[in-house]
Amino acid sequence: MNLCVIPARGGSKRISRKNIKEFNGKPIIAYSIEAALASNCFEEIIVSTDDGEIAEVAKEYGAQVPFMRPDELANDHAGTLPVIKHAVEWFEQNDIMPECVCCLYATAPFVQSQMIQDAYTDLKDSEADYCFTVTRYAFPIQRAIKLTENKRVEMFYPQYFNTRSQDLQESYHDAGQFYWGKATAFKMEKSLFSNDASPFVLPRYLVQDIDTHEDWEQAEIMYQFLKQIGKI
């Protein structure tokens, strides 16, 4: 049995009610639910939340909310892995045994059903414990600089000052959309960023972190343009 878990707690700070805030005409969580449904990968699609309003919106768009997340997993310091572990164990306690689980973030409006399908295939083919979305950094991280206390700049890696960009190893970062994994790996809370994980590479234009109001506005503009040109 394949399980999709969409974590969506109610206490977002930087963007109030972030998980159900309207994004181009509908609650942002709706995009994740609809992509999960369209992928046909799951027997169960649930939202793990501590918030009654989020639960109602989730059910309106086709997800299930079989339990309310406990308070200790709904604070600012609760990590993703314990939340998914809790969901897996809830199903096991109700005699439903998930084999693979996809943690799909509620604020991932660029996610597409085909991505979910293809990443699931990669998970199975690679025999890894996890498969999750990554994307390339737009600029070589070896040439990154920091601002000092006296308003000057320093390189993090000054040894690469004279190295051509094309000679530096390309770097990737977590795209923050979804994480496929074996249920056993989530229960053990095995590290995602390890040799046990397989990358599912996304183009940069389909990735936008949404943590601030500026991020939100940029994501809406990106989404409108991508939809206009048929990329989503």
Sequence and secondary structure as in RCSB ss.txt:
>XXXX:A:sequence
MNLCVIPARGGSKRISRKNIKEFNGKPIIAYSIEAALASNCFEEIIVSTDDGEIAEVAKEYGAQVPFMRPDELAN
DHAGTLPVIKHAVEWFEQNDIMPECVCCLYATAPFVQSQMIQDAYTDLKDSEADYCFTVTRYAFPIQRAIKLTEN
KRVEMFYPQYFNTRSQDLQESYHDAGQFYWGKATAFKMEKSLFSNDASPFVLPRYLVQDIDTHEDWEQAEIMYQF
LKQIGKI
>XXXX:A:secstr
 EEEEEE  S  SSSTTGGGSEETTEEHHHHHHHHHHHHT  SEEEEE S HHHHHHHHHTT B  S   GGGSS
TT  HHHHHHHHHHHHHHTT   SEEEEE SS TT  HHHHHHHHHHHHHHT SEEEEEEE SS GGG EEE TT
S EEES GGGTTS GGGS   EEEEEEEEEEEHHHHHHT  SSSTTEEEEE  GGG     SHHHHHHHHHHHHH
HHHTT  
